[in-house]
């Protein structure tokens, strides 16, 4: 159990570094977005994660963890496809809303899986 807890902390740390931010910023700036537009797009991503918090939990509770992870993966693939091939600012906004949904759905499932499968009622103390 201790190794799972350590690996989970490593995963959370690496996930929260958000190394994709500079890459997506440069990608969008190269495609003609201004810094103001990039800031708006990033704000839309964070807002979508807040708005989809409860619905993603409902999907996980109602349909299960596997379905939720599958939906999150498909939605994230769709969002990245739209981001890569969309040519308008609106397509970038839609992509980031979908990406926020997928990220939150995936993270909530990972947290639920970790809590249920590893800790099993014990306190999270290392």
Secondary structure, DSSP 4 states (H G I P E B T S, - for coil): -HHHHHHHHHHHHHHHT-THHHHHHHHHHHTT--HHHHHHHHHHHHHHHHHTHHHHHHHHHHH-HHHHHHHHHHHHHHHHHHHHH--SHHHHHHHHHHHHHHHHHHHHHHHHHHIIIIITT-----
